[in-house]
């Protein structure tokens, strides 16, 4: 009778089936009691590590974007400061150029003024020398015409007066 009960119509042995179910339940209880919690805990820890890594990566991306913005702002500020420095330097150079130009113009005017004074002095000296020579020639001519020697001081005074009068009439 046991043999008849033991075999079911599909060829399944009931004793083997029950034994396999009991072994399965024991393995399931052992796994549920000791293995699954450790496995679940490990998987949770890994998930937490992965989540933390993703969050850190997102934070790093955000910080990188912020850093890039700050670097760009610093570069823009540096460019503006450099342009301002260039503008100030250009302005200072223009001011120095103007000062040098003014000094050069003033020096040129001084040189021209000094040259004009020197020329006037040389002209006056040349006129005086010419007057002397004219006076000497006039005295010599008068001596030659008169045939005797004139008083040179008186003659010179007369010739100087004559030359001065003729110069006044010319000017």
MITINU-400130 format. One line per field, with one value per atom (N, C-alpha, C, CB): residue number from 0; residue in one letter; atom name; x, y, z. Coordinates in Angstrom, 3 decimals, decimal comma, m for minus. Glycine has a CB too. Layout:
<recs>
num: NUM  ...
residuo: A  ...
atomo: CA  ...
x: X  ...
y: Y  ...
z: Z  ...
</recs>
This chain:
<recs>
num: 0  0  0  0  1  1  1  1  2  2  2  2  3  3  3  3  4  4  4  4  5  5  5  5  6  6  6  6  7  7  7  7  8  8  8  8  9  9  9  9  10  10  10  10  11  11  11  11  12  12  12  12  13  13  13  13  14  14  14  14  15  15  15  15  16  16  16  16  17  17  17  17  18  18  18  18  19  19  19  19  20  20  20  20  21  21  21  21  22  22  22  22  23  23  23  23  24  24  24  24  25  25  25  25  26  26  26  26  27  27  27  27  28  28  28  28  29  29  29  29  30  30  30  30  31  31  31  31  32  32  32  32  33  33  33  33  34  34  34  34  35  35  35  35  36  36  36  36  37  37  37  37  38  38  38  38  39  39  39  39  40  40  40  40  41  41  41  41  42  42  42  42  43  43  43  43  44  44  44  44  45  45  45  45  46  46  46  46  47  47  47  47  48  48  48  48  49  49  49  49  50  50  50  50  51  51  51  51  52  52  52  52  53  53  53  53  54  54  54  54  55  55  55  55  56  56  56  56  57  57  57  57  58  58  58  58  59  59  59  59  60  60  60  60  61  61  61  61  62  62  62  62  63  63  63  63  64  64  64  64  65  65  65  65  66  66  66  66  67  67  67  67  68  68  68  68  69  69  69  69  70  70  70  70  71  71  71  71  72  72  72  72  73  73  73  73  74  74  74  74  75  75  75  75  76  76  76  76  77  77  77  77  78  78  78  78  79  79  79  79  80  80  80  80  81  81  81  81  82  82  82  82  83  83  83  83  84  84  84  84  85  85  85  85  86  86  86  86  87  87  87  87  88  88  88  88  89  89  89  89  90  90  90  90  91  91  91  91  92  92  92  92  93  93  93  93  94  94  94  94  95  95  95  95  96  96  96  96  97  97  97  97  98  98  98  98  99  99  99  99  100  100  100  100  101  101  101  101  102  102  102  102  103  103  103  103  104  104  104  104  105  105  105  105  106  106  106  106  107  107  107  107  108  108  108  108  109  109  109  109  110  110  110  110  111  111  111  111  112  112  112  112  113  113  113  113  114  114  114  114  115  115  115  115  116  116  116  116  117  117  117  117  118  118  118  118  119  119  119  119  120  120  120  120  121  121  121  121  122  122  122  122  123  123  123  123  124  124  124  124  125  125  125  125  126  126  126  126  127  127  127  127  128  128  128  128  129  129  129  129  130  130  130  130  131  131  131  131  132  132  132  132  133  133  133  133  134  134  134  134  135  135  135  135  136  136  136  136  137  137  137  137  138  138  138  138  139  139  139  139  140  140  140  140  141  141  141  141  142  142  142  142  143  143  143  143  144  144  144  144  145  145  145  145  146  146  146  146  147  147  147  147  148  148  148  148  149  149  149  149  150  150  150  150  151  151  151  151  152  152  152  152  153  153  153  153  154  154  154  154  155  155  155  155  156  156  156  156  157  157  157  157  158  158  158  158  159  159  159  159  160  160  160  160  161  161  161  161  162  162  162  162  163  163  163  163  164  164  164  164  165  165  165  165  166  166  166  166  167  167  167  167  168  168  168  168  169  169  169  169  170  170  170  170
residuo: X  X  X  X  X  X  X  X  X  X  X  X  X  X  X  X  X  X  X  X  X  X  X  X  X  X  X  X  X  X  X  X  X  X  X  X  X  X  X  X  X  X  X  X  X  X  X  X  X  X  X  X  X  X  X  X  X  X  X  X  X  X  X  X  X  X  X  X  X  X  X  X  X  X  X  X  X  X  X  X  X  X  X  X  X  X  X  X  X  X  X  X  X  X  X  X  X  X  X  X  X  X  X  X  X  X  X  X  X  X  X  X  X  X  X  X  X  X  X  X  X  X  X  X  X  X  X  X  X  X  X  X  X  X  X  X  X  X  X  X  X  X  X  X  X  X  X  X  X  X  X  X  X  X  X  X  X  X  X  X  X  X  X  X  X  X  X  X  X  X  X  X  X  X  X  X  X  X  X  X  X  X  X  X  X  X  X  X  X  X  X  X  X  X  X  X  X  X  X  X  X  X  X  X  X  X  X  X  X  X  X  X  X  X  X  X  X  X  X  X  X  X  X  X  X  X  X  X  X  X  X  X  X  X  X  X  X  X  X  X  X  X  X  X  X  X  X  X  X  X  X  X  X  X  X  X  X  X  X  X  X  X  X  X  X  X  X  X  X  X  X  X  X  X  X  X  X  X  X  X  X  X  X  X  X  X  X  X  X  X  X  X  X  X  X  X  X  X  X  X  X  X  X  X  X  X  X  X  X  X  X  X  X  X  X  X  X  X  X  X  X  X  X  X  X  X  X  X  X  X  X  X  X  X  X  X  X  X  X  X  X  X  X  X  X  X  X  X  X  X  X  X  X  X  X  X  X  X  X  X  X  X  X  X  X  X  X  X  X  X  X  X  X  X  X  X  X  X  X  X  X  X  X  X  X  X  X  X  X  X  X  X  X  X  X  X  X  X  X  X  X  X  X  X  X  X  X  X  X  X  X  X  X  X  X  X  X  X  X  X  X  X  X  X  X  X  X  X  X  X  X  X  X  X  X  X  X  X  X  X  X  X  X  X  X  X  X  X  X  X  X  X  X  X  X  X  X  X  X  X  X  X  X  X  X  X  X  X  X  X  X  X  X  X  X  X  X  X  X  X  X  X  X  X  X  X  X  X  X  X  X  X  X  X  X  X  X  X  X  X  X  X  X  X  X  X  X  X  X  X  X  X  X  X  X  X  X  X  X  X  X  X  X  X  X  X  X  X  X  X  X  X  X  X  X  X  X  X  X  X  X  X  X  X  X  X  X  X  X  X  X  X  X  X  X  X  X  X  X  X  X  X  X  X  X  X  X  X  X  X  X  X  X  X  X  X  X  X  X  X  X  X  X  X  X  X  X  X  X  X  X  X  X  X  X  X  X  X  X  X  X  X  X  X  X  X  X  X  X  X  X  X  X  X  X  X  X  X  X  X  X  X  X  X  X  X  X  X  X  X  X  X  X  X  X  X  X  X  X  X  X  X  X  X  X  X  X  X  X  X  X  X  X  X  X  X  X  X  X  X  X  X  X  X  X  X  X  X  X  X  X  X  X  X  X  X  X  X  X  X  X  X  X  X
atomo: N  CA  C  CB  N  CA  C  CB  N  CA  C  CB  N  CA  C  CB  N  CA  C  CB  N  CA  C  CB  N  CA  C  CB  N  CA  C  CB  N  CA  C  CB  N  CA  C  CB  N  CA  C  CB  N  CA  C  CB  N  CA  C  CB  N  CA  C  CB  N  CA  C  CB  N  CA  C  CB  N  CA  C  CB  N  CA  C  CB  N  CA  C  CB  N  CA  C  CB  N  CA  C  CB  N  CA  C  CB  N  CA  C  CB  N  CA  C  CB  N  CA  C  CB  N  CA  C  CB  N  CA  C  CB  N  CA  C  CB  N  CA  C  CB  N  CA  C  CB  N  CA  C  CB  N  CA  C  CB  N  CA  C  CB  N  CA  C  CB  N  CA  C  CB  N  CA  C  CB  N  CA  C  CB  N  CA  C  CB  N  CA  C  CB  N  CA  C  CB  N  CA  C  CB  N  CA  C  CB  N  CA  C  CB  N  CA  C  CB  N  CA  C  CB  N  CA  C  CB  N  CA  C  CB  N  CA  C  CB  N  CA  C  CB  N  CA  C  CB  N  CA  C  CB  N  CA  C  CB  N  CA  C  CB  N  CA  C  CB  N  CA  C  CB  N  CA  C  CB  N  CA  C  CB  N  CA  C  CB  N  CA  C  CB  N  CA  C  CB  N  CA  C  CB  N  CA  C  CB  N  CA  C  CB  N  CA  C  CB  N  CA  C  CB  N  CA  C  CB  N  CA  C  CB  N  CA  C  CB  N  CA  C  CB  N  CA  C  CB  N  CA  C  CB  N  CA  C  CB  N  CA  C  CB  N  CA  C  CB  N  CA  C  CB  N  CA  C  CB  N  CA  C  CB  N  CA  C  CB  N  CA  C  CB  N  CA  C  CB  N  CA  C  CB  N  CA  C  CB  N  CA  C  CB  N  CA  C  CB  N  CA  C  CB  N  CA  C  CB  N  CA  C  CB  N  CA  C  CB  N  CA  C  CB  N  CA  C  CB  N  CA  C  CB  N  CA  C  CB  N  CA  C  CB  N  CA  C  CB  N  CA  C  CB  N  CA  C  CB  N  CA  C  CB  N  CA  C  CB  N  CA  C  CB  N  CA  C  CB  N  CA  C  CB  N  CA  C  CB  N  CA  C  CB  N  CA  C  CB  N  CA  C  CB  N  CA  C  CB  N  CA  C  CB  N  CA  C  CB  N  CA  C  CB  N  CA  C  CB  N  CA  C  CB  N  CA  C  CB  N  CA  C  CB  N  CA  C  CB  N  CA  C  CB  N  CA  C  CB  N  CA  C  CB  N  CA  C  CB  N  CA  C  CB  N  CA  C  CB  N  CA  C  CB  N  CA  C  CB  N  CA  C  CB  N  CA  C  CB  N  CA  C  CB  N  CA  C  CB  N  CA  C  CB  N  CA  C  CB  N  CA  C  CB  N  CA  C  CB  N  CA  C  CB  N  CA  C  CB  N  CA  C  CB  N  CA  C  CB  N  CA  C  CB  N  CA  C  CB  N  CA  C  CB  N  CA  C  CB  N  CA  C  CB  N  CA  C  CB  N  CA  C  CB  N  CA  C  CB  N  CA  C  CB  N  CA  C  CB  N  CA  C  CB  N  CA  C  CB  N  CA  C  CB  N  CA  C  CB  N  CA  C  CB  N  CA  C  CB  N  CA  C  CB  N  CA  C  CB  N  CA  C  CB  N  CA  C  CB  N  CA  C  CB  N  CA  C  CB  N  CA  C  CB  N  CA  C  CB  N  CA  C  CB  N  CA  C  CB  N  CA  C  CB  N  CA  C  CB  N  CA  C  CB  N  CA  C  CB  N  CA  C  CB  N  CA  C  CB  N  CA  C  CB  N  CA  C  CB  N  CA  C  CB  N  CA  C  CB  N  CA  C  CB
x: 0,791  0,000  0,854  m0,911  1,938  2,828  3,371  3,963  3,525  4,067  3,073  4,437  1,826  0,806  0,687  m0,551  0,759  0,630  1,913  0,368  2,980  4,252  4,345  5,390  3,695  3,798  2,499  4,116  2,596  1,455  1,356  1,586  0,207  m0,006  1,052  m1,358  1,735  2,699  4,089  2,742  4,265  5,525  6,325  6,313  5,676  6,349  6,303  5,704  7,462  7,548  7,253  8,960  6,267  5,796  6,851  4,481  7,502  8,506  9,674  9,008  10,090  11,183  10,725  11,659  9,512  8,984  8,906  7,615  8,406  8,273  9,668  7,465  10,586  11,950  12,586  12,808  12,381  12,958  12,329  12,774  11,049  10,382  10,942  8,830  11,149  11,676  13,094  11,653  13,913  15,298  15,271  16,102  14,382  14,272  13,898  13,237  12,933  12,513  13,650  11,278  14,421  15,557  16,601  16,188  16,914  17,887  17,359  18,175  16,063  15,449  15,530  13,987  15,271  15,339  16,781  14,804  17,756  19,172  19,575  20,091  19,190  19,523  18,859  19,094  17,581  16,850  17,413  15,361  17,860  18,332  19,738  18,299  20,681  22,080  22,639  22,927  22,290  22,918  22,253  22,862  20,934  20,243  20,505  18,755  20,484  20,785  22,197  20,627  23,175  24,543  24,615  25,553  23,987  23,973  23,247  23,307  22,111  21,348  22,159  19,999  22,809  23,620  24,765  24,185  25,425  26,519  26,010  27,200  24,875  24,297  23,889  23,077  23,318  22,951  24,183  22,185  25,252  26,490  27,050  27,542  27,048  27,529  26,659  27,556  25,347  24,436  24,717  22,951  24,987  25,293  26,600  25,380  27,608  28,898  28,716  29,946  27,961  27,716  26,946  26,931  25,908  25,111  26,005  23,939  26,855  27,759  28,743  28,526  29,222  30,126  29,440  30,647  28,196  27,442  27,215  26,085  26,841  26,630  27,922  26,088  29,033  30,330  30,709  31,431  30,417  30,695  29,853  30,429  28,581  27,713  28,200  26,257  28,612  29,152  30,419  29,445  31,273  32,516  32,226  33,395  31,231  30,857  30,340  29,793  29,516  28,965  30,094  27,912  31,007  32,132  33,034  32,941  33,216  34,019  33,368  34,208  32,060  31,348  31,475  29,859  31,346  31,488  32,918  31,119  33,883  35,286  35,560  36,216  34,993  35,164  34,554  34,532  33,397  32,765  33,654  31,373  34,208  35,084  36,346  35,454  36,912  38,112  37,790  38,670  36,650  36,248  36,068  34,941  35,448  35,261  36,614  34,393  37,539  38,869  39,595  39,698  39,490  40,120  39,526  39,967  38,202  37,558  38,029  36,026  38,109  38,576  40,029  38,444  40,850  42,253  42,368  43,026  41,513  41,523  41,143  40,554  40,098  39,662  40,746  38,365  41,381  42,448  43,627  42,907  43,950  45,042  44,709  45,317  43,451  43,050  43,113  41,637  42,713  42,790  44,250  42,106  45,126  46,553  47,131  47,333  46,730  47,207  46,713  46,737  45,460  44,906  45,664  43,393  45,937  46,684  48,099  46,732  48,727  50,089  50,107  50,674  49,111  49,015  48,815  47,865  47,967  47,706  48,970  46,563  49,685  50,926  51,965  51,476  52,055  53,007  52,653  53,033  51,376  50,931  51,290  49,402  51,099  51,435  52,943  50,982  53,747  55,203  55,606  55,917  54,967  55,266  54,977  54,456  53,836  53,469  54,476  52,057  54,913  55,898  57,215  56,128  57,642  58,894  58,768  59,265  57,612  57,387  57,413  56,042  56,780  56,777  58,191  55,846  58,941  60,318  61,156  60,943  60,963  61,710  61,352  61,423  60,053  59,634  60,225  58,100  60,201  60,766  62,268  60,491  62,948  64,395  64,667  65,011  63,859  64,028  63,829  63,046  62,809  62,584  63,774  61,283  64,314  65,477  66,675  65,829  66,888  68,008  67,831  68,141  66,594  66,324  66,544  64,877  66,067  66,232  67,708  65,501  68,465  69,905  70,596  70,542  70,201  70,800  70,476  70,307  69,230  68,852  69,652  67,344  69,835  70,640  72,078  70,612  72,645  74,021  74,138  74,479  73,142  73,156  73,085  71,981  72,216  72,100  73,420  70,964  74,053  75,343  76,399  75,814  76,419  77,391  77,129  77,358  75,832  75,480  75,954  73,948  75,716  76,149  77,674  75,643  78,374  79,830  80,309  80,417  79,655  80,033  79,791  79,253  78,687  78,401  79,450  76,976  79,773  80,789  82,132  80,951  82,479  83,739  83,696  84,030  82,568  82,415  82,519  81,072  81,907  81,995  83,444  81,138  84,143  85,557  86,342  86,167  86,091  86,819  86,445  86,544  85,158  84,709  85,335  83,155  85,369  85,968  87,445  85,772  88,128  89,557  89,783  90,171  88,943  89,077  88,759  88,159  87,761  87,401  88,527  86,093  89,136  90,240  91,418  90,668  91,707  92,818  92,537  93,066  91,295  90,936  91,047  89,506  90,592  90,650  92,101  89,871  92,960  94,373  95,012  95,106  94,614  95,183  94,754  94,769  93,498  92,981  93,598  91,434  93,650  94,156  95,677  93,660  96,234  97,670  98,373  98,191  97,701  98,350  97,609  98,404  98,228  97,662  96,665  98,754  95,549  94,525  94,689  93,099  94,070  94,046  93,153  93,518  93,710  92,962  91,808  93,865  91,909  90,805  89,655  91,265  89,959  88,913  88,328  89,458  89,171  88,711  87,826  89,908  88,250  87,472  86,117  88,211  86,060  84,789  83,887  85,007  84,419  83,625  83,088  84,465  83,934  83,511  82,441  84,718  82,620  81,617  80,271  82,084  80,294  79,034  78,387  79,281  79,225  78,700  78,078  79,816  78,775  78,270  76,985  79,322  76,920  75,714  74,567  75,940  74,819  73,754  73,272  74,253  74,201  73,794  73,062  75,040  73,449  72,747  71,317  73,537  71,158  69,832  68,937  69,926  69,504  68,705  68,316  69,471  69,154  68,869  67,810  70,142  67,810  66,877  65,561  67,369
y: m1,162  0,000  1,253  m0,018  1,117  2,263  2,513  2,065  1,457  1,587  2,287  0,231  2,075  2,694  4,162  1,965  4,470  5,844  6,614  5,887  5,907  6,554  7,063  5,602  6,411  6,862  7,539  5,678  8,724  9,485  9,275  10,996  9,591  9,280  9,887  9,747  10,953  11,573  10,979  13,103  10,022  9,374  10,093  9,280  10,790  11,514  10,659  12,903  10,544  9,791  10,768  9,106  10,479  11,375  11,518  10,862  10,416  10,488  11,368  9,073  11,165  12,008  13,471  11,493  13,621  14,971  15,667  14,942  15,007  15,588  15,856  14,645  14,912  15,090  16,307  13,806  16,456  17,584  18,894  17,410  18,890  20,105  20,462  19,907  19,457  19,718  20,260  18,419  19,645  20,118  21,534  19,159  21,779  23,114  24,138  23,122  23,769  24,696  24,943  24,152  23,903  24,071  24,989  22,695  24,768  25,624  27,050  25,085  27,179  28,511  29,204  28,417  28,495  29,085  29,485  28,080  28,626  28,945  30,168  27,732  30,165  31,318  32,585  31,059  32,488  33,660  34,155  33,337  33,240  33,597  34,176  32,378  33,565  33,994  34,559  32,838  34,077  34,479  35,721  33,330  35,723  36,858  38,170  36,592  38,194  39,471  39,982  39,325  39,097  39,520  39,994  38,361  39,231  39,597  40,922  38,490  41,096  42,346  43,514  42,226  43,262  44,319  44,717  43,843  43,761  44,040  44,802  42,736  44,360  45,063  46,488  44,295  46,656  48,009  48,896  47,942  48,298  49,071  49,476  48,256  48,547  48,862  49,929  47,600  49,802  50,807  52,171  50,401  52,188  53,452  54,037  53,243  53,179  53,647  54,196  52,501  53,504  53,959  55,282  52,884  55,346  56,572  57,727  56,375  57,461  58,493  58,921  57,979  57,948  58,277  59,141  57,003  58,814  59,606  61,016  58,928  61,097  62,422  63,222  62,286  62,559  63,258  63,708  62,353  62,881  63,259  64,462  62,076  64,461  65,595  66,850  65,288  66,697  67,839  68,353  67,449  67,415  67,807  68,541  66,574  68,061  68,749  70,149  67,944  70,239  71,540  72,476  71,375  71,954  72,772  73,165  72,023  72,239  72,556  73,674  71,308  73,594  74,645  75,985  74,269  75,947  77,175  77,714  76,914  76,809  77,218  77,839  76,024  77,242  77,798  79,191  76,875  79,371  80,696  81,698  80,636  81,269  82,170  82,492  81,551  81,475  81,713  82,679  80,382  82,479  83,381  84,805  82,886  84,924  86,256  86,889  86,167  86,097  86,622  87,034  85,575  86,217  86,567  87,847  85,422  87,970  89,194  90,400  89,078  90,249  91,349  91,695  90,975  90,666  90,899  91,606  89,569  91,192  91,859  93,328  91,152  93,577  94,960  95,779  95,008  95,181  95,885  96,142  95,078  95,158  95,332  96,447  94,012  96,465  97,530  98,897  97,272  98,945  100,204  100,628  100,067  99,661  99,976  100,474  98,742  99,831  100,263  101,679  99,284  101,941  103,281  104,314  103,320  103,984  104,923  105,124  104,417  104,043  104,148  104,981  102,747  104,770  105,547  107,021  105,030  107,287  108,668  109,311  108,727  108,555  109,067  109,309  108,089  108,386  108,545  109,770  107,280  109,967  111,150  112,422  111,098  112,412  113,577  113,845  113,351  112,786  112,941  113,456  111,601  112,914  113,375  114,867  112,574  115,292  116,710  117,568  116,936  117,101  117,856  117,959  117,198  116,832  116,842  117,773  115,408  117,717  118,580  120,052  118,239  120,375  121,759  122,216  121,901  121,314  121,658  121,869  120,560  121,000  121,131  122,440  119,929  122,762  124,028  125,222  124,131  125,176  126,273  126,387  126,056  125,264  125,289  125,824  123,882  125,418  125,915  127,422  125,220  127,902  129,358  130,071  129,684  129,473  130,058  130,104  129,263  129,001  128,953  129,990  127,549  130,106  131,097  132,505  130,949  132,754  134,075  134,395  134,149  133,416  133,630  133,858  132,426  133,083  133,256  134,636  132,162  135,095  136,430  137,512  136,671  137,341  138,317  138,331  137,993  137,135  137,033  137,669  135,563  137,407  137,998  139,512  137,461  140,041  141,496  142,087  141,836  141,350  141,828  141,830  140,956  140,758  140,683  141,762  139,298  142,029  143,103  144,442  143,135  144,675  145,939  146,062  146,032  144,943  144,978  145,245  143,665  144,594  144,803  146,246  143,855  146,841  148,250  149,166  148,647  148,878  149,703  149,595  149,268  148,354  148,148  148,839  146,646  148,774  149,437  150,950  149,060  151,479  152,927  153,333  153,313  152,498  152,793  152,833  151,742  151,809  151,744  152,907  150,416  153,258  154,403  155,684  154,522  155,796  156,999  157,071  157,014  155,933  155,925  156,282  154,552  155,686  155,988  157,459  155,076  157,985  159,387  160,305  159,734  159,976  160,805  160,722  160,354  159,534  159,368  160,118  157,871  160,026  160,725  162,241  160,342  162,713  164,158  164,608  164,509  163,846  164,187  164,222  163,186  163,260  163,198  164,411  161,900  164,813  165,955  167,229  166,023  167,376  168,599  168,583  168,742  167,464  167,343  167,486  168,348  167,697  167,790  166,918  169,244  166,696  165,812  166,559  165,206  165,980  166,587  166,061  166,297  166,764  166,288  165,055  167,409  163,898  162,660  162,588  161,481  163,086  163,030  163,887  163,485  165,105  165,995  165,448  167,429  164,986  164,431  163,204  164,066  162,379  161,174  161,565  160,243  162,560  162,988  163,531  164,041  164,313  164,879  163,778  165,882  162,797  161,718  160,872  160,843  160,591  159,808  160,518  159,563  161,829  162,591  162,500  164,080  162,588  162,518  161,141  162,817  160,094  158,738  158,523  157,685  159,033  158,869  159,613  159,354  160,807  161,578  160,863  163,007  160,326  159,653  158,328  159,383  157,712  156,467  156,811  155,722  157,896  158,305  158,613  159,522  159,201  159,513  158,240  160,464  157,202  155,942  155,153  155,095  155,119  154,307  154,994  154,076
z: 0,000  0,000  0,000  1,156  0,720  0,706  m0,678  1,679  m1,396  m2,726  m3,622  m3,293  m3,427  m4,247  m3,859  m4,092  m2,614  m2,148  m2,515  m0,599  m2,503  m2,745  m4,173  m2,452  m5,127  m6,516  m6,916  m7,469  m7,353  m7,855  m9,352  m7,515  m9,950  m11,341  m12,267  m11,746  m11,962  m12,883  m12,684  m12,679  m11,847  m11,598  m10,539  m12,858  m9,661  m8,598  m7,359  m8,348  m6,722  m5,462  m4,353  m5,266  m3,564  m2,511  m1,430  m1,907  m1,034  0,032  m0,404  0,408  m1,584  m2,104  m2,206  m3,501  m2,635  m2,771  m1,428  m3,421  m0,400  0,934  1,487  1,885  1,295  1,798  1,118  1,551  m0,162  m0,878  m0,415  m2,389  m0,138  0,354  1,729  0,427  2,619  3,972  3,854  4,853  3,015  2,828  2,259  1,880  1,314  0,726  1,784  m0,406  2,653  3,704  4,689  4,443  5,035  5,948  5,315  6,303  4,043  3,341  3,273  1,908  3,016  2,948  4,289  2,494  5,379  6,731  7,044  7,810  6,736  6,989  6,173  6,640  4,906  4,054  4,572  2,598  4,946  5,423  6,748  5,573  7,589  8,931  8,900  9,844  8,132  8,216  6,906  8,649  5,775  4,517  3,922  3,513  3,834  3,219  3,952  3,175  5,319  5,973  5,649  7,480  5,633  5,324  3,873  5,573  2,996  1,580  1,376  0,742  2,039  1,935  2,493  2,685  3,630  4,258  3,320  5,639  2,713  1,783  0,568  1,343  0,039  m1,122  m0,760  m1,665  0,452  0,899  1,054  2,231  1,606  1,765  0,401  2,553  m0,528  m1,872  m2,525  m2,741  m2,343  m2,909  m2,286  m2,678  m0,962  m0,283  m0,810  1,245  m0,997  m1,518  m2,926  m1,515  m3,738  m5,112  m5,096  m5,916  m4,248  m4,127  m3,683  m3,123  m2,683  m2,176  m3,273  m0,930  m4,053  m5,168  m6,209  m5,825  m6,514  m7,491  m6,953  m7,823  m5,659  m5,054  m5,047  m3,617  m4,698  m4,705  m6,109  m4,136  m7,093  m8,477  m8,897  m9,416  m8,480  m8,792  m8,080  m8,396  m6,807  m6,065  m6,740  m4,598  m7,163  m7,824  m9,130  m8,090  m9,884  m11,122  m10,822  m11,890  m9,784  m9,400  m8,951  m8,269  m8,129  m7,668  m8,827  m6,607  m9,779  m10,957  m11,764  m11,834  m11,928  m12,659  m11,931  m12,834  m10,609  m9,820  m9,927  m8,334  m9,870  m9,986  m11,343  m9,761  m12,389  m13,729  m13,815  m14,780  m13,177  m13,168  m12,445  m12,499  m11,275  m10,522  m11,311  m9,171  m11,969  m12,776  m13,909  m13,341  m14,538  m15,627  m15,105  m16,289  m13,933  m13,341  m13,020  m12,058  m12,476  m12,152  m13,425  m11,378  m14,475  m15,748  m16,327  m16,750  m16,256  m16,754  m15,967  m16,674  m14,654  m13,803  m14,141  m12,299  m14,352  m14,702  m16,054  m14,732  m17,004  m18,319  m18,179  m19,299  m17,398  m17,208  m16,520  m16,389  m15,515  m14,806  m15,741  m13,575  m16,581  m17,543  m18,534  m18,298  m19,004  m19,923  m19,246  m20,452  m17,981  m17,239  m17,074  m15,855  m16,772  m16,633  m17,953  m16,150  m19,042  m20,354  m20,650  m21,457  m20,319  m20,553  m19,725  m20,209  m18,444  m17,594  m18,124  m16,138  m18,558  m19,087  m20,367  m19,354  m21,213  m22,450  m22,141  m23,327  m21,169  m20,774  m20,202  m19,745  m19,355  m18,774  m19,863  m17,720  m20,814  m21,911  m22,753  m22,791  m22,995  m23,755  m23,002  m24,015  m21,694  m20,863  m20,925  m19,387  m20,814  m20,882  m22,257  m20,579  m23,307  m24,663  m24,817  m25,688  m24,270  m24,347  m23,596  m23,780  m22,416  m21,643  m22,408  m20,272  m23,002  m23,766  m24,971  m24,229  m25,615  m26,778  m26,373  m27,452  m25,245  m24,764  m24,402  m23,545  m23,735  m23,383  m24,640  m22,504  m25,641  m26,896  m27,601  m27,825  m27,616  m28,233  m27,489  m28,258  m26,157  m25,365  m25,623  m23,854  m25,689  m25,943  m27,334  m25,781  m28,300  m29,665  m29,712  m30,622  m28,996  m28,950  m28,304  m28,169  m27,230  m26,570  m27,515  m25,306  m28,237  m29,176  m30,275  m29,788  m30,779  m31,832  m31,294  m32,374  m30,077  m29,470  m29,288  m28,119  m28,779  m28,588  m29,929  m27,858  m30,939  m32,264  m32,827  m33,227  m32,638  m33,123  m32,409  m32,924  m31,088  m30,330  m30,833  m28,816  m31,046  m31,528  m32,903  m31,576  m33,756  m35,102  m35,004  m35,956  m34,136  m33,961  m33,470  m32,968  m32,520  m32,012  m33,117  m30,834  m33,911  m34,994  m36,040  m35,644  m36,305  m37,244  m36,694  m37,503  m35,404  m34,787  m34,827  m33,322  m34,544  m34,609  m36,033  m34,092  m36,994  m38,391  m38,800  m39,310  m38,358  m38,681  m38,045  m38,195  m36,772  m36,100  m36,833  m34,613  m37,202  m37,907  m39,261  m38,077  m39,941  m41,233  m41,075  m41,877  m40,007  m39,738  m39,517  m38,503  m38,752  m38,492  m39,800  m37,535  m40,636  m41,899  m42,811  m42,603  m42,847  m43,665  m43,142  m43,659  m41,824  m41,229  m41,567  m39,698  m41,450  m41,777  m43,243  m41,468  m44,121  m45,543  m45,844  m46,360  m45,174  m45,393  m44,931  m44,654  m43,821  m43,309  m44,265  m41,877  m44,723  m45,660  m46,963  m45,946  m47,411  m48,640  m48,444  m49,082  m47,313  m47,040  m46,923  m45,741  m46,290  m46,178  m47,555  m45,270  m48,354  m49,682  m50,517  m50,372  m50,356  m51,112  m50,571  m51,041  m49,306  m48,694  m48,758  m47,223  m48,681  m48,786  m47,461  m49,730  m46,438  m45,135  m44,166  m44,629  m43,079  m42,079  m41,225  m41,212  m41,045  m40,197  m38,795  m40,730  m37,897  m36,504  m36,491  m35,489  m36,195  m36,332  m35,364  m36,132  m34,172  m33,211  m33,689  m31,818  m34,137  m34,603  m35,901  m34,804  m36,771  m38,042  m37,825  m38,924  m36,936  m36,664  m36,113  m35,678  m35,210  m34,640  m35,726  m33,551  m36,631  m37,717  m38,637  m38,522  m38,946  m39,828  m39,136  m40,239  m37,828  m37,083  m37,083  m35,631  m36,902  m36,915  m38,295  m36,530  m39,334  m40,691  m40,970  m41,706  m40,567  m40,792  m40,012  m40,390  m38,767  m37,960  m38,587  m36,531  m39,129  m39,783  m41,052  m40,129  m41,789  m43,024  m42,698  m43,929  m41,617  m41,211  m40,750  m40,052  m40,036  m39,587  m40,775  m38,664  m41,817  m42,993  m43,748  m43,915  m43,706  m44,412  m43,682  m44,561  m42,377  m41,596  m41,601  m40,154
</recs>
